[in-house]
Amino acid sequence: MAKDRSFELSPSPRSGIGRRRFVTGAAAAAAGGLMLRGGPAFADKTSAAQGPNLVAVPPPGFVPFTAPGRIVKVTKSDCLMPNKLYPKADDAKRMLERAMTELTGKPDLVQAVGMFVHPDDKVCVKVNGIAQQNMTTNKELVLPFIDAMIASGVKPEHITVLEQWYGYFAATRITEKNVPPGVKISIHNNTDATMDDLFIKGASVSTKFCTALTSSTAVINFGLLKDHSVSGYTGALKNMAQGTHLKPGMLHTAHPHSLSPQIAFIYAQDIVKSRVRLNVVDGFKLMADGGPLWRQPQYVFPHEAVYVSTDPVAVDAIGADLVDKARVEHRLPTLAAVGRPPAYIQAAADLGLGICDLNQIQLKTFAI
């Protein structure tokens, strides 16, 4: 049975996320900069990264699907394997297809994916494996998406799966043997970059973004639902803002007690926001404490859900609220109470990257 609610989760003042009201629809898209705008902003430009800021644009005539403030969630009970670590492959694919078709209105996964990537795109798929095999972006979710991109016309050799360190990547169980022939794997090791240093004023850091990102024209961002020991929450925004440039450790050193608004300012760079076409949240489990590593397994719970959205702020606002509610349910202090509210999510909304007000987010949930 499908549930259709414009707002499924009650706003929680405990979460530390601000509740300013933001415009929706076309007005929000216009406010969101390149990542939230449609085709006219990209007219008469080539499909290659260009200019000193390495802004990426879609292929000529292609307008990627965008829906600010809209999230689709698909749940399925008993979709985890007996080990409770990984989802069942068939269930994960079904959940992904239902989420994508409900978001786009297309009849199948291939056509839905084709709303976000064009055959001439060079696609970077950003995964997350920092918690190792215990809680990572699952291959059962990523591989069907890659297959659908290829079926939609994207050349396998124009698809790169990216992570920061080898150990993180290995945790995803994605390998050269199980990706389609031609698909590349990139591990940037905080060293692989071809661009010049970029000073990000709002983050007070000078850094470079990795080659797999800057050489792409589109990004599919696979995040998780996780607590974070510094920023409070790590989902879509942080997966891109910290996992794709070469000096994330420097940011932690410079700002040891908070990563807000630094995460927002890094994501707001044209290098990032002009590329991210879709955020897929692997919500098969939820980590309420001990993140981003695997330090409190007793606070990791089955969640059995997949979320998709073009709005990284909205999907993070929902995710952070879920983490805080899980903390309260299991008698943990809120993120704000322990001094790490994920305030960067509101900062990202203030920068026009999406919608943060829970009352303005359209969350539709479907159970299969």
N, C-alpha and C positions, 0 to 999 in steps of 0.2 A: 504494500500500500504506500502510496506517495504522500508525503507531507509537503505542503506548499506554504511557507511562512516567509513574510518579508523580513522577520527577525525572529530567530529561533531561540537565541540565548538572551536571558535578561541582562541588561547592562549592569556591570558590577563596578561600583566605585572603588572597590578594593584593588582592582587590577592595576591602578596607577595610570591607565590610559585615559587621556583627556576625552571629553565628550562634546567638543565643538560640533556645530552643524555644518555640513558641507553640501554643496550643490551636487546634484546627480545628473546622469544622462549626458547630453552634449556639453553642458556647461562644465561639468566635472572633467570631461575629456579634454576640453580646451585648457582647463587649469592644470592638467596633469603633465604638460610638456610632451616631449616626443613619444614617451612610452605609451601615453594614453590617447594620442591623437590618431586620427585616421589618415586616409590617403592624401588629401590636399596638401598637408604639410610636407609630404615627400615628393610632390610632383616634380617631374623633370630632373630627377637625380638618378645617379647610377646605383647599382646594387652593392658596390664595394664600399668598405670603410674609407672615409675620406676626411681631409682637413686636419688641422692640428689637434682637434679634440676627438678625432676618430669616430665621428657620428656615423652610425649605420643606418641605411635606408633600405626598405624592401625593394624587390625588383620592380621595374616600371610597370604600372598598371595594376599592381597587386596591393590590396588594402587588407592588412591583417584584421581579423575579428577582435573587437575590444568591447568590454562591458564593465565600465567602472562601477564598483560597489556590488557587483553580482558574484555570488559564490554558489556552486552546486556541490552538494555533499551526497555521497552514496554509501550506504551501509549494507553490510551483510553479516548476519550472525554466523558463528562457527567458520569464519573464513581463514583462520590461522591454522597452521599445521600443528600436529601434536606437541612439537617442541615450543610452541607459542612465540617463536622468534620470527618466523617467516610466514607470509601468506601462501595459501594454495594458489598455484599458478592460474588455474582456470577461473577461480573466483576473482583474483586480482584483475585479470583481463576484462571480465564481465563488468566489474565495478568501474574500471577506467572507461570502458566504452559507454556505459550508461551515463556517467558523469559528463563525458565529452559531448554526447549526443543531446543531453538535456541542456547543456550550456549553449550549444550552437544551433540546435534545431535540425541538425543533419541526421540522416537515417543510420549511419554506421560510423565506426571509428575512423576509417580511412578518410571519408569525406569530412568528418569533423576536424581531424588533424590538418587537412588541407586548407582549413580556414585560417591557420596560423603560420604555415610554412609553404613556400612556393618551390617548384622544381629547381629554380635558379638560386635558391638560398644556400648559404653555408651555415649549418646549424651546429651550435654548441649545446650539449646537454649537460647541465651542471648537476652533479649528484652530491650526496653528503654521507660520509662514512666515518666521521670522527669518533663515534661511540663504538667503533669496530662492529663485529658481526652481531652484537647483541641488539643494536638498534641503529639501522642504517637505511638509506634509500634502497629498497628491495629490487632486485633484478626482475622479479615477477611483475613489477609495475613499469619499469623502464624499458625492458626489451619489447613488449607489445607496442609501446609508443614508437620506438625506433622502426619496428616492422611497418607500422602504419605510415610513417613518414616516407619510407622507401616506396611503399605501395602507392602513395599519393604522387610520386614522381621525383622526390629528392634523391639525388645520387648518393649511394652509400659512402663514397669517398669524400663527400661533402658533409658528413656527420662526424662530429668528434665528441666523445664522452669525457668529461673533465672532472678531475679532483685535484686537491692540493698536494697530498703526499701519497706515496705508494701504499702504505698501510691502510689509509682511509679508503683508497680505491679498492684494494683487495677485499675489504670488508663487505663491499656491495655485492660480491660474487659475480660481478660483470667481468668477463675476460675476453681476450682476443678470440677464444675458441667458441664463445656462445653469442657474440655479436655477429650480425650478417657480414659476409666477406666485404672488405673495403672500408667498413666503419673503423675509425681511428680511436685510439685511447690516448689521452694526454694527462700527464701528471706534472704539474708545473714546478713543484719543489721550491717555491719561492725564488726561482732563478730564471725561469723561461719567459722573457719579455723582449720585444723588439722596439717598443715605443720609448720616447724620452720620459724623464721624470715629470710627474705632474703634481704640483702642489695643490692640495685640497684644503682651502682656507677653513671651511667649517669644521674639518676634522683635524686641522693642525698637523697634517702629515704629508710628506712628499713620497710618492710611490709610483710604481708602474703596474699596469694590468697585464695579465699573462697573454701570451700569443694566441692561445686557443680562443680566448674571448675576442681580442682585437681583430683577429683574422676572420671572425664570423660575421654574418649579417643578421642572425637570429639566435635567440637563446630560449631553451625550454628549461625551466628552473624547478628542480625536484627538491622540495624541502620536507621537514619533519615537524612534529609537535613536541617541542622539547624545552624544558627549563635550561637556563644558562647561568652559570655561577657569577657572571659579571653583568651581562646585559639584561638578565631576567628571563628573556625568551629568545629562542633562535628558531626562525622559520624561513619564510621566503626572502625577506629583506636581508637578513644577516647571511644567508647562504651565498648570496651574490656579493654583498658588500665586504665580507671578510674572506671568502673562499676563492676570489679571483684576482687579487692583487698580491704583490710580493712582500709587503711589510705589515701583515696583520699583527705580528708580535710587537712591533713598534707602537701600534695603536693601543694595545693592551698596556704596554709599559708607560706610555704617556698619559693614559687615562685608566688607572688601575681599578677605580671603583665604579666606573660607568662607561658605557659606550654610546651614550646619548648626549648630543645629537649626531655623533660622529658617523654611526651606521647610516643614518638618513642622508648625510651629505655625500658619503661615498656612493651610495646607490643613486643619488641624484645626478651624478656625473653622466654626461651624454654617452660616454663609453659603455655604461651599464644600461641606463634607462632606455636608450634608443634600440637596444637589442632584445630585451626580455619581452617575449610575445605571450608567454603563458606560464602560470605557476601551478604546479601539481604538488599537492601535499600528501605525502605518504603517511596516513593516519592510522595504520594498522595497530600501532601502539602509541601511548602518550606517556611522556616522561615528566612527572610533576616535580622531581627534585634530583639533584646529583648531576645535572648536565653541565657542559655538553658531552662529558665523557660517560662512563658507566660506573658511577660511584655509589648510587643508592638504588640498586635493582628492586628493592622492596617498594619503591615508589614509581615503578614503571607498570602501566596497566594496559590490558587490551582495550583498543578503541574501535577497531574494525570499521574503518572509514577511509574514503578517498575524497579529497577536495580538489576542485579545479576553479581557477579564477584568473582573469587578466589583471586583477588589482592586488598587488602585493601588500598594500597597506590594509585593505579590508580583510584579506585572509589571515594576516598576522594579528589583527585586532581580535578576530574570532578565536584564533589559536591561543593567544595569550590569555584571553578570558577563560578558555577551557582549562588551561594549566592552573590558573588561580583557583578556579572552582574545584579542581581535583585536589589542590593543596588544602583547601578548607575542608573538603569532605574527609580527607585523611588526617585531619588535625595538625596540619602544618601551618605556620604563619604565612600570610600572604606575601607576595613578592615585594610589595611596598613596605610591609612591616619588617622585612629583612634587608631593606635598603637597596633593592635592585628592581624597581619598577621599570618595565620596558618603555620608557618615555620616548625612545627614538621612534616608536610607531606614530605617535602624535606629531613628532617633529617631521616625519616623512609626509604626513598629511599636510602639514603647514607648508611644505615645499612643493605641494601640488602633485605628489606621487600617487595619491589614491584617497580613499574615504575611510576615516577612522571612527566616526561616530557610529556606535553599534545600532542606534535607531535608524540610521540611513542605509545600512547594509542589507541587501536582499539575499537572504540565505534560504535556498530551497533544498530540502532533504528528501531523498528517495531511498527506500529499503527494497532490496531484491532478495 
